[in-house]
Amino acid sequence: MNTVVVTGSAGGMGGAVAELFQSKGFTVIGLDLKPSKSVDFSFVGHVYDEKVWEEISECIKTNKLELSSLVNIAGRNYFDEIEEARLDQWRDMFDVNVLGMVMGIKHMTQFLKKTPNATIVNMSSISAHIGSIGYAAYVATKGAVDSLTKSLALELAPHIRVNAVAPGWIETPFTVEGLNLADDPVAYRKNVEAMHAMNRVGTVAEIASVIYFLTSDASSFVTGSILTADGGYLIKN
């Protein structure tokens, strides 16, 4: 049975991905800061902690699992204008959003190389292409994710395909929380929806489907790509 490792598996996006892969018959290994649902093996810890990845490696070996995909979703955000920037926050942003992917890929590649048509999918964002006032740290990490994806697609070819997904606004608990902080949440949400050609925000299920596509044979000739799934945000803005 094919196995997938999903980081950020306790979150809205990661949970949706874990559920989808389970429904497709995959064994799912999840990693997050809290226990994950819809997974067969749940690991708790920081995504950039090599000890956790060593534990996951032992799990794969002990259970004789065949790892076919690594999906790197774990991430965090941080708001501060540059004149107030806190270096500890910037460092943690890169630890979680970039180095966490590096550690996962470092330790999982040994197993992915043993599986035909193995894949890695990284979570990027359209923010890497448009910028965002006050979120320079987040934007910088997503730009790094795009570059990492392209570089490793070359390094790991032809054995492992490496791609990334760049979503627009997606209906997650984190996004809803941010929308509700506005003075007029209803008006702000309508404004956000109008920024998309589809006139709405996306769902975690829609992004999960895009991620699944990039791990499937349907995308067998796709590697080194940053697949934009933004409901037409970029073309409208």
N, C-alpha and C positions, 0 to 999 in steps of 0.2 A: 504494500500500500504506500502510495506517495505521501510524503510529509512536507509540511511548510512551517517555517518559523516566522512568527509575526511579532514585531516589537510594537509597544504601545497598544497591546491587545486588550487592555481594560478600558480604553477610551471609546468614544463614539465611532470614530473611523476604524480603529483597530478591531473593535468588537464586531463591526459589520463585516470586515474582511475575514475574521476568524469564522464567523457564522457561515459565510458563503463557501469558504473552502471546506468546512465540515459537511455542508450539504452536498458537496461534490465528491465526498468520500475520502477526503484527505485526513491524515492524522495531523493535528494542529498543536504546535508548541508555542506558547505565549510568554512574552516577557513584558513586565510593566512594574511600576512602583507599588502596585497592589494586586491581589489575586485576580486572575482573569476568568471570565465565563466563556462558554463555547470553545474551550480548548481541551485537549487531552492531557497535556502536561503544562502546568502553570509555574513559571519562575518569577520570583519577586526580587527586584534589585535595579540598580542604575544601569542603563543601557551601555554606558561606557566602562563599566566594571569588567575587567577581563576574567575575574573569578567566576562571575555569573556565566559568561560564555564558555568557560571550561566545564562548568556544571552541565550546561546544555549539551556540550560535546559528549560528555560521559553518558548522558541520557540517550543520545542518538546511538552511541556504540552499544550500550547495555541492552537496549531494546531492539537492536538491529534494524533501525529505521533507515529508509531510503529518502534522503533529503533532495527534493526537486526544486524548492523555491525558498528564497529568503525575502521577506517583505519588510522593509524598514520604514515604519510609520512614526515611531516615538519621536516626540518633539515638544518644544515649549516656546513661549513667546515672552517678550519683554518690551515694555514701553518706557522710553525716556528720550528727551531731546538731547542732542549730542553734547551740549554744554553741561548737562547733568549726568552724563554717562558714568556708570559704575563698572569698573573693570572686572569686578568679581561676577557681575551679571553677564557681561560680555563673554567672559571665559566659560561660564556655565552654559551659556547658549551654544557655544561651539562644542563644548563637551557633549551635550545632549544631542543637538541637531546634526552634527557632522562626525565627531569622533565616535559617537555611538554607532553610526553606520560603519565606520572604518573597523571598529572592533568586531562587529558582527560579521562583516565580510571576511575579515582576517581569519576568524575561527571557523566559519561555515564553508569556506571555499574548498577545504579538504574533502568535505562530504559531497558538495555540489559537483565536483569534478568527476565523481564516480557515477553520476546519474546522467543519462542521455537527455539532451534538451533542457538542462537546468537553467534557472533564471534568478535574477535579482531585480527587485523593483524598489526604488527609493522614492520617498515622498518629498516632492519639491513644492513650489507654489508659483502662481503668476506674479507674486510680489517680487520675485527675482528679476522680472522683466519691466516692472513699472515703478518700483520704489514705493515707499510709504512713510510719510512724515511721522517721526517719533518711533518708528520701528526699524531703524537702520540695522540693529543687531540681527533681527529676524531675517530681514532681506539679505544681509550679507551671508548668513548661514545657508540660505536657499540658493544663492548664487554659487556658493561652494559645493552644494549638493549637485548642481547641474554639471559643474566642472569635474567633480569626482566621478559622476556617472559616465561621462564621455571618456575619461581617461581609463577607467576600469573596464569599460566595454572593449577597449582595444587590448588591454592587458590580459583579460580573461577569455577573449575570443580564441578559437571558435567554440570552446567547451561550454562557456556560460554566457548567456545573453544578459546584458545589464541596461535597464531603462529606468526612467523616472516619470512620475505623474505630477503635473502642475495644475491643481484645482483652482477654481475661483472661489466665491463665497459658498460654503457648504453648511447645511443645517446640522451643526453639532452643538452639544451643550455649551462648549466654549464660545461658539459664535453667538448663540442665543443670549448668553450672559453679557457679551459685549454689546449686542443690540439693545438690551434692556437697560444699559447704563445711560443711554441717550435721554435728553430732556423729554423728548416725545418719541418713545420706542416705535409706535405704530407708523408715524410719519417717516422716521428714519429707515424702518424696514422697507417701506414702499419706495423710498429713494434708492436704497441698495438694490432692490429687485429691478428697478428701472435701469440700472447700470448694465444689466445683462440683456443681450439680444433675446434670450428666452423669457425675459420679464419675470424671472424668479431666481431664487438661489437653488443650489443643487442639494442632493440628498447623499447620505453616506452610502446608501445602497448603490447609487449610480457610480460613485467613485470606486467602490469595491468591485463592481463589474468591469471597470476599466483596468483595474489592477489584475483581476483574474485573466482578462484578455491578454495582458502582457506576459503572463506566466504560461499561457496555453500555446498549443501548436498553431493556433490561428494567427499568432504573431511571430511565427518561426523565422521570418527574415527581418525582424525588427530588433536592432540593438544600438545602443548609444543615443537613443532618442529621448526627448523630453516631451511627453504627450500632454498637450494642453486639454483640460476638460473644465471649461469655465463658462459654459452657457453663452458664449459669445461676448464675454466681458471685454477681452482685448480688442476685438474688432470694432466694438461700439465706443471704446474710450481711447 
